[in-house]
Amino acid sequence: MTQKPILIAQISDLHIKAPGSLAYGKVDTAKALERCVATLNALTPRPDLVVISGDLADTPSEEEYAHLARLLAPLQIPIVAIPGNHDSRELMRGCFPQPLFPAEGPLNQLQPVGDLDIVLLDSSVPGQPHGELDAATLQWLDAILSCSDQRPALLFLHHPPFRTGIGHMDRQNLRNAAEFATIVERYPWVRLIAAGHVHRATLTQFAGVPATICPAPNHAVALDLGGTLPPSFRVEPPALHLHAWFAGGSFGDLVTHQVPIGAFDGPHPFFGPDGKLL
């Protein structure tokens, strides 16, 4: 019998505003999150954990986080979250409390799930759009990975540590990516670097490790690789990432699926009752 994988769902960049408000006067991020929660609850098998990789709120404000909590209440899967550049650490502690949040400083967290370590890194810089992992966070990460007995680890942060080619977003990425890479390169049991911030599904390698950006449930940053547009967004099909960890072998296997958000026709069988292809 095949062992069930560990399933980690990642959603990102929720940008929840006060009730009745639209992001950028256009996007109903609350409705988008409602559809996302329904999609997550309908997944079979159900994920073991949902990671929210930043920008939970938009302004931010206590009202936005209270609205976020109401929208997430129907979710039937445990949640962990880290802040993005639109978030407030202090408001997240007070309005979106989690047992793993440290009492002060960056909201770095370690969440073991079976034989897998989920490591959440707070790359937010209060009052700034760009990201940085401060010295205490880098030391904490090094300590976590060095004493983990080589448990496979997935690292989540908001700001990508690599370029996407979208200029106005790349100016806001992780400023000290080289320091981050130095630590990642020491530990071959780091199996994934998973970010948000850009609202687009993206795949590359960072420090020899697969690295992804999670799409958003609401709107996407315009794919402007030529630098011809002002900073812009598009309303594209929403999606989330589902990271599936299959144990076995030296390190196991990790597969990331992009899951569309919404209700779609199917599933339909390929074969009829006679076993023949339809």
Contacts in CASP RR format, 6 or more apart in sequence:
PFRMAT RR
TARGET T0000
AUTHOR 0000-0000-0000
METHOD contacts of the structure
MODEL  1
MTQKPILIAQISDLHIKAPGSLAYGKVDTAKALERCVATLNALTPRPDLV
VISGDLADTPSEEEYAHLARLLAPLQIPIVAIPGNHDSRELMRGCFPQPL
FPAEGPLNQLQPVGDLDIVLLDSSVPGQPHGELDAATLQWLDAILSCSDQ
RPALLFLHHPPFRTGIGHMDRQNLRNAAEFATIVERYPWVRLIAAGHVHR
ATLTQFAGVPATICPAPNHAVALDLGGTLPPSFRVEPPALHLHAWFAGGS
FGDLVTHQVPIGAFDGPHPFFGPDGKLL
3 246 0 8 1.000
3 247 0 8 1.000
4 45 0 8 1.000
5 244 0 8 1.000
5 245 0 8 1.000
5 246 0 8 1.000
5 247 0 8 1.000
6 48 0 8 1.000
6 113 0 8 1.000
6 114 0 8 1.000
6 115 0 8 1.000
6 116 0 8 1.000
6 244 0 8 1.000
6 245 0 8 1.000
6 247 0 8 1.000
7 43 0 8 1.000
7 45 0 8 1.000
7 46 0 8 1.000
7 47 0 8 1.000
7 48 0 8 1.000
7 49 0 8 1.000
7 242 0 8 1.000
7 243 0 8 1.000
7 244 0 8 1.000
7 245 0 8 1.000
8 47 0 8 1.000
8 48 0 8 1.000
8 49 0 8 1.000
8 50 0 8 1.000
8 51 0 8 1.000
8 113 0 8 1.000
8 116 0 8 1.000
8 118 0 8 1.000
8 154 0 8 1.000
8 242 0 8 1.000
8 243 0 8 1.000
8 245 0 8 1.000
9 40 0 8 1.000
9 43 0 8 1.000
9 47 0 8 1.000
9 49 0 8 1.000
9 50 0 8 1.000
9 51 0 8 1.000
9 77 0 8 1.000
9 240 0 8 1.000
9 241 0 8 1.000
9 242 0 8 1.000
9 243 0 8 1.000
9 259 0 8 1.000
10 50 0 8 1.000
10 51 0 8 1.000
10 52 0 8 1.000
10 53 0 8 1.000
10 156 0 8 1.000
10 194 0 8 1.000
10 214 0 8 1.000
10 240 0 8 1.000
10 241 0 8 1.000
10 242 0 8 1.000
10 243 0 8 1.000
11 36 0 8 1.000
11 40 0 8 1.000
11 50 0 8 1.000
11 51 0 8 1.000
11 52 0 8 1.000
11 53 0 8 1.000
11 214 0 8 1.000
11 217 0 8 1.000
11 240 0 8 1.000
11 241 0 8 1.000
12 52 0 8 1.000
12 53 0 8 1.000
12 54 0 8 1.000
12 55 0 8 1.000
12 158 0 8 1.000
12 196 0 8 1.000
12 197 0 8 1.000
12 199 0 8 1.000
12 214 0 8 1.000
12 215 0 8 1.000
12 216 0 8 1.000
13 53 0 8 1.000
13 54 0 8 1.000
13 55 0 8 1.000
13 196 0 8 1.000
13 197 0 8 1.000
13 199 0 8 1.000
13 214 0 8 1.000
13 216 0 8 1.000
13 217 0 8 1.000
13 218 0 8 1.000
14 29 0 8 1.000
14 32 0 8 1.000
14 33 0 8 1.000
14 52 0 8 1.000
14 54 0 8 1.000
14 55 0 8 1.000
14 56 0 8 1.000
14 57 0 8 1.000
14 68 0 8 1.000
14 216 0 8 1.000
14 217 0 8 1.000
14 218 0 8 1.000
15 23 0 8 1.000
15 27 0 8 1.000
15 29 0 8 1.000
15 55 0 8 1.000
15 57 0 8 1.000
15 58 0 8 1.000
15 86 0 8 1.000
15 216 0 8 1.000
15 218 0 8 1.000
16 29 0 8 1.000
16 30 0 8 1.000
16 33 0 8 1.000
16 56 0 8 1.000
16 57 0 8 1.000
16 58 0 8 1.000
16 64 0 8 1.000
16 65 0 8 1.000
16 67 0 8 1.000
16 68 0 8 1.000
16 71 0 8 1.000
17 23 0 8 1.000
17 29 0 8 1.000
17 30 0 8 1.000
17 57 0 8 1.000
17 58 0 8 1.000
17 59 0 8 1.000
17 64 0 8 1.000
17 67 0 8 1.000
18 61 0 8 1.000
18 63 0 8 1.000
18 64 0 8 1.000
18 67 0 8 1.000
19 30 0 8 1.000
19 63 0 8 1.000
19 67 0 8 1.000
20 30 0 8 1.000
22 28 0 8 1.000
22 29 0 8 1.000
23 29 0 8 1.000
23 58 0 8 1.000
23 218 0 8 1.000
23 219 0 8 1.000
24 219 0 8 1.000
24 233 0 8 1.000
26 219 0 8 1.000
26 235 0 8 1.000
27 218 0 8 1.000
27 219 0 8 1.000
27 233 0 8 1.000
27 235 0 8 1.000
28 218 0 8 1.000
29 58 0 8 1.000
29 217 0 8 1.000
29 218 0 8 1.000
30 67 0 8 1.000
30 71 0 8 1.000
32 216 0 8 1.000
32 217 0 8 1.000
32 218 0 8 1.000
32 238 0 8 1.000
32 261 0 8 1.000
33 68 0 8 1.000
33 71 0 8 1.000
33 72 0 8 1.000
33 217 0 8 1.000
33 218 0 8 1.000
34 71 0 8 1.000
35 217 0 8 1.000
35 238 0 8 1.000
35 261 0 8 1.000
35 262 0 8 1.000
36 217 0 8 1.000
36 238 0 8 1.000
36 240 0 8 1.000
36 261 0 8 1.000
37 71 0 8 1.000
37 72 0 8 1.000
37 74 0 8 1.000
37 75 0 8 1.000
38 74 0 8 1.000
38 262 0 8 1.000
38 263 0 8 1.000
39 240 0 8 1.000
39 259 0 8 1.000
39 260 0 8 1.000
39 261 0 8 1.000
39 262 0 8 1.000
40 47 0 8 1.000
40 50 0 8 1.000
40 75 0 8 1.000
40 77 0 8 1.000
40 240 0 8 1.000
41 74 0 8 1.000
41 75 0 8 1.000
41 76 0 8 1.000
41 77 0 8 1.000
43 242 0 8 1.000
43 259 0 8 1.000
46 76 0 8 1.000
46 77 0 8 1.000
47 77 0 8 1.000
47 242 0 8 1.000
48 77 0 8 1.000
48 78 0 8 1.000
48 113 0 8 1.000
48 114 0 8 1.000
49 77 0 8 1.000
49 78 0 8 1.000
49 79 0 8 1.000
49 80 0 8 1.000
49 111 0 8 1.000
49 113 0 8 1.000
49 118 0 8 1.000
50 75 0 8 1.000
50 77 0 8 1.000
50 78 0 8 1.000
50 79 0 8 1.000
50 80 0 8 1.000
51 79 0 8 1.000
51 80 0 8 1.000
51 81 0 8 1.000
51 82 0 8 1.000
51 118 0 8 1.000
51 120 0 8 1.000
51 156 0 8 1.000
51 194 0 8 1.000
52 79 0 8 1.000
52 80 0 8 1.000
52 81 0 8 1.000
52 82 0 8 1.000
53 81 0 8 1.000
53 82 0 8 1.000
53 156 0 8 1.000
53 157 0 8 1.000
53 158 0 8 1.000
53 194 0 8 1.000
53 195 0 8 1.000
53 196 0 8 1.000
53 214 0 8 1.000
54 81 0 8 1.000
54 82 0 8 1.000
54 83 0 8 1.000
54 84 0 8 1.000
54 86 0 8 1.000
54 87 0 8 1.000
54 124 0 8 1.000
54 158 0 8 1.000
54 196 0 8 1.000
54 197 0 8 1.000
55 84 0 8 1.000
55 85 0 8 1.000
55 86 0 8 1.000
55 87 0 8 1.000
55 158 0 8 1.000
55 196 0 8 1.000
55 197 0 8 1.000
56 65 0 8 1.000
56 68 0 8 1.000
56 81 0 8 1.000
56 83 0 8 1.000
56 84 0 8 1.000
56 86 0 8 1.000
56 87 0 8 1.000
56 92 0 8 1.000
56 96 0 8 1.000
57 64 0 8 1.000
57 65 0 8 1.000
57 68 0 8 1.000
57 86 0 8 1.000
57 87 0 8 1.000
57 88 0 8 1.000
57 91 0 8 1.000
58 64 0 8 1.000
58 86 0 8 1.000
59 86 0 8 1.000
60 86 0 8 1.000
60 87 0 8 1.000
60 88 0 8 1.000
60 91 0 8 1.000
61 91 0 8 1.000
62 91 0 8 1.000
62 95 0 8 1.000
65 91 0 8 1.000
65 92 0 8 1.000
65 94 0 8 1.000
65 95 0 8 1.000
65 96 0 8 1.000
66 95 0 8 1.000
68 96 0 8 1.000
69 95 0 8 1.000
69 96 0 8 1.000
72 79 0 8 1.000
79 98 0 8 1.000
80 98 0 8 1.000
80 100 0 8 1.000
80 109 0 8 1.000
80 111 0 8 1.000
80 118 0 8 1.000
80 120 0 8 1.000
81 92 0 8 1.000
81 96 0 8 1.000
81 98 0 8 1.000
81 120 0 8 1.000
82 107 0 8 1.000
82 108 0 8 1.000
82 109 0 8 1.000
82 120 0 8 1.000
82 121 0 8 1.000
82 122 0 8 1.000
82 123 0 8 1.000
82 124 0 8 1.000
82 156 0 8 1.000
82 157 0 8 1.000
82 158 0 8 1.000
83 89 0 8 1.000
83 92 0 8 1.000
83 107 0 8 1.000
83 122 0 8 1.000
83 124 0 8 1.000
83 158 0 8 1.000
84 123 0 8 1.000
84 124 0 8 1.000
84 158 0 8 1.000
84 159 0 8 1.000
84 197 0 8 1.000
85 124 0 8 1.000
85 125 0 8 1.000
85 127 0 8 1.000
85 128 0 8 1.000
85 129 0 8 1.000
85 130 0 8 1.000
85 131 0 8 1.000
85 158 0 8 1.000
85 159 0 8 1.000
85 172 0 8 1.000
85 197 0 8 1.000
87 124 0 8 1.000
88 126 0 8 1.000
89 105 0 8 1.000
89 106 0 8 1.000
89 107 0 8 1.000
89 122 0 8 1.000
89 124 0 8 1.000
89 126 0 8 1.000
92 101 0 8 1.000
92 107 0 8 1.000
93 101 0 8 1.000
93 107 0 8 1.000
98 109 0 8 1.000
100 109 0 8 1.000
100 110 0 8 1.000
100 111 0 8 1.000
101 107 0 8 1.000
101 109 0 8 1.000
102 108 0 8 1.000
102 109 0 8 1.000
105 122 0 8 1.000
105 136 0 8 1.000
106 121 0 8 1.000
106 122 0 8 1.000
106 124 0 8 1.000
106 134 0 8 1.000
106 136 0 8 1.000
106 137 0 8 1.000
107 120 0 8 1.000
107 122 0 8 1.000
108 120 0 8 1.000
108 121 0 8 1.000
108 122 0 8 1.000
108 137 0 8 1.000
108 140 0 8 1.000
108 141 0 8 1.000
109 119 0 8 1.000
109 120 0 8 1.000
110 117 0 8 1.000
110 118 0 8 1.000
110 119 0 8 1.000
110 120 0 8 1.000
110 144 0 8 1.000
111 117 0 8 1.000
111 118 0 8 1.000
111 119 0 8 1.000
111 120 0 8 1.000
112 118 0 8 1.000
112 151 0 8 1.000
115 151 0 8 1.000
115 152 0 8 1.000
115 247 0 8 1.000
116 151 0 8 1.000
116 152 0 8 1.000
116 153 0 8 1.000
116 154 0 8 1.000
116 245 0 8 1.000
117 144 0 8 1.000
117 148 0 8 1.000
117 151 0 8 1.000
117 152 0 8 1.000
117 153 0 8 1.000
117 154 0 8 1.000
118 153 0 8 1.000
118 154 0 8 1.000
118 156 0 8 1.000
119 141 0 8 1.000
119 144 0 8 1.000
119 145 0 8 1.000
119 153 0 8 1.000
119 154 0 8 1.000
119 155 0 8 1.000
119 156 0 8 1.000
120 156 0 8 1.000
120 157 0 8 1.000
121 133 0 8 1.000
121 137 0 8 1.000
121 141 0 8 1.000
121 155 0 8 1.000
121 156 0 8 1.000
121 157 0 8 1.000
122 133 0 8 1.000
122 137 0 8 1.000
122 157 0 8 1.000
122 158 0 8 1.000
123 131 0 8 1.000
123 132 0 8 1.000
123 133 0 8 1.000
123 157 0 8 1.000
123 158 0 8 1.000
123 159 0 8 1.000
123 174 0 8 1.000
124 131 0 8 1.000
124 158 0 8 1.000
124 159 0 8 1.000
125 131 0 8 1.000
125 132 0 8 1.000
129 172 0 8 1.000
130 159 0 8 1.000
130 171 0 8 1.000
130 172 0 8 1.000
130 173 0 8 1.000
130 174 0 8 1.000
130 175 0 8 1.000
131 158 0 8 1.000
131 159 0 8 1.000
131 172 0 8 1.000
131 173 0 8 1.000
131 174 0 8 1.000
131 175 0 8 1.000
132 159 0 8 1.000
132 174 0 8 1.000
132 175 0 8 1.000
132 176 0 8 1.000
133 141 0 8 1.000
133 157 0 8 1.000
133 174 0 8 1.000
133 176 0 8 1.000
133 179 0 8 1.000
133 180 0 8 1.000
138 179 0 8 1.000
138 180 0 8 1.000
138 183 0 8 1.000
141 155 0 8 1.000
141 183 0 8 1.000
142 183 0 8 1.000
142 186 0 8 1.000
144 153 0 8 1.000
145 153 0 8 1.000
145 183 0 8 1.000
145 186 0 8 1.000
145 187 0 8 1.000
145 189 0 8 1.000
145 190 0 8 1.000
146 186 0 8 1.000
146 187 0 8 1.000
148 189 0 8 1.000
150 189 0 8 1.000
151 189 0 8 1.000
152 189 0 8 1.000
152 191 0 8 1.000
152 245 0 8 1.000
152 251 0 8 1.000
152 252 0 8 1.000
152 254 0 8 1.000
153 187 0 8 1.000
153 189 0 8 1.000
153 190 0 8 1.000
153 191 0 8 1.000
154 190 0 8 1.000
154 191 0 8 1.000
154 192 0 8 1.000
154 194 0 8 1.000
154 243 0 8 1.000
154 245 0 8 1.000
154 254 0 8 1.000
155 184 0 8 1.000
155 190 0 8 1.000
155 192 0 8 1.000
155 193 0 8 1.000
155 194 0 8 1.000
156 194 0 8 1.000
156 195 0 8 1.000
157 174 0 8 1.000
157 193 0 8 1.000
157 194 0 8 1.000
157 195 0 8 1.000
158 195 0 8 1.000
158 196 0 8 1.000
158 197 0 8 1.000
159 172 0 8 1.000
159 173 0 8 1.000
159 174 0 8 1.000
159 195 0 8 1.000
159 196 0 8 1.000
159 197 0 8 1.000
160 173 0 8 1.000
160 174 0 8 1.000
160 195 0 8 1.000
160 196 0 8 1.000
160 197 0 8 1.000
160 198 0 8 1.000
160 202 0 8 1.000
160 211 0 8 1.000
160 213 0 8 1.000
161 173 0 8 1.000
161 174 0 8 1.000
161 177 0 8 1.000
161 180 0 8 1.000
161 181 0 8 1.000
161 193 0 8 1.000
161 195 0 8 1.000
161 206 0 8 1.000
161 211 0 8 1.000
162 173 0 8 1.000
162 177 0 8 1.000
162 204 0 8 1.000
162 206 0 8 1.000
162 211 0 8 1.000
163 170 0 8 1.000
163 173 0 8 1.000
164 170 0 8 1.000
164 173 0 8 1.000
164 198 0 8 1.000
164 200 0 8 1.000
164 202 0 8 1.000
164 213 0 8 1.000
165 225 0 8 1.000
166 198 0 8 1.000
166 200 0 8 1.000
166 221 0 8 1.000
166 222 0 8 1.000
166 223 0 8 1.000
166 224 0 8 1.000
166 225 0 8 1.000
167 224 0 8 1.000
167 227 0 8 1.000
168 231 0 8 1.000
169 197 0 8 1.000
169 198 0 8 1.000
169 221 0 8 1.000
172 197 0 8 1.000
173 197 0 8 1.000
174 180 0 8 1.000
177 206 0 8 1.000
180 207 0 8 1.000
181 206 0 8 1.000
181 207 0 8 1.000
184 190 0 8 1.000
184 193 0 8 1.000
184 206 0 8 1.000
184 207 0 8 1.000
184 208 0 8 1.000
184 209 0 8 1.000
185 207 0 8 1.000
185 208 0 8 1.000
188 251 0 8 1.000
189 251 0 8 1.000
190 209 0 8 1.000
191 209 0 8 1.000
191 210 0 8 1.000
191 245 0 8 1.000
191 251 0 8 1.000
191 252 0 8 1.000
191 254 0 8 1.000
192 209 0 8 1.000
192 210 0 8 1.000
192 211 0 8 1.000
192 212 0 8 1.000
192 243 0 8 1.000
192 254 0 8 1.000
192 256 0 8 1.000
193 206 0 8 1.000
193 207 0 8 1.000
193 209 0 8 1.000
193 210 0 8 1.000
193 211 0 8 1.000
193 212 0 8 1.000
194 211 0 8 1.000
194 212 0 8 1.000
194 213 0 8 1.000
194 214 0 8 1.000
194 241 0 8 1.000
194 243 0 8 1.000
195 211 0 8 1.000
195 212 0 8 1.000
195 213 0 8 1.000
195 214 0 8 1.000
196 213 0 8 1.000
196 214 0 8 1.000
197 213 0 8 1.000
198 213 0 8 1.000
198 221 0 8 1.000
199 215 0 8 1.000
199 216 0 8 1.000
199 218 0 8 1.000
199 219 0 8 1.000
199 220 0 8 1.000
199 221 0 8 1.000
199 233 0 8 1.000
200 213 0 8 1.000
200 215 0 8 1.000
200 220 0 8 1.000
200 221 0 8 1.000
200 223 0 8 1.000
201 212 0 8 1.000
201 213 0 8 1.000
201 214 0 8 1.000
201 215 0 8 1.000
201 239 0 8 1.000
201 241 0 8 1.000
201 258 0 8 1.000
202 212 0 8 1.000
202 213 0 8 1.000
203 210 0 8 1.000
203 211 0 8 1.000
203 212 0 8 1.000
204 211 0 8 1.000
204 212 0 8 1.000
205 211 0 8 1.000
210 254 0 8 1.000
210 256 0 8 1.000
212 241 0 8 1.000
212 256 0 8 1.000
214 240 0 8 1.000
214 241 0 8 1.000
215 238 0 8 1.000
215 239 0 8 1.000
215 240 0 8 1.000
215 241 0 8 1.000
215 258 0 8 1.000
216 238 0 8 1.000
217 238 0 8 1.000
217 239 0 8 1.000
217 240 0 8 1.000
217 261 0 8 1.000
218 235 0 8 1.000
218 238 0 8 1.000
219 233 0 8 1.000
219 234 0 8 1.000
219 235 0 8 1.000
219 236 0 8 1.000
220 233 0 8 1.000
220 234 0 8 1.000
220 235 0 8 1.000
220 236 0 8 1.000
221 231 0 8 1.000
221 232 0 8 1.000
221 233 0 8 1.000
221 234 0 8 1.000
222 229 0 8 1.000
222 232 0 8 1.000
222 233 0 8 1.000
222 234 0 8 1.000
223 234 0 8 1.000
224 232 0 8 1.000
237 260 0 8 1.000
237 261 0 8 1.000
238 260 0 8 1.000
238 261 0 8 1.000
238 262 0 8 1.000
239 258 0 8 1.000
239 259 0 8 1.000
239 260 0 8 1.000
239 261 0 8 1.000
240 258 0 8 1.000
240 259 0 8 1.000
240 261 0 8 1.000
241 256 0 8 1.000
241 257 0 8 1.000
241 258 0 8 1.000
241 259 0 8 1.000
242 256 0 8 1.000
242 257 0 8 1.000
242 258 0 8 1.000
242 259 0 8 1.000
243 254 0 8 1.000
243 255 0 8 1.000
243 256 0 8 1.000
243 257 0 8 1.000
244 254 0 8 1.000
244 255 0 8 1.000
244 256 0 8 1.000
244 257 0 8 1.000
245 252 0 8 1.000
245 253 0 8 1.000
245 254 0 8 1.000
246 252 0 8 1.000
246 253 0 8 1.000
246 254 0 8 1.000
246 255 0 8 1.000
269 278 0 8 1.000
270 277 0 8 1.000
270 278 0 8 1.000
271 277 0 8 1.000
271 278 0 8 1.000
272 278 0 8 1.000
END
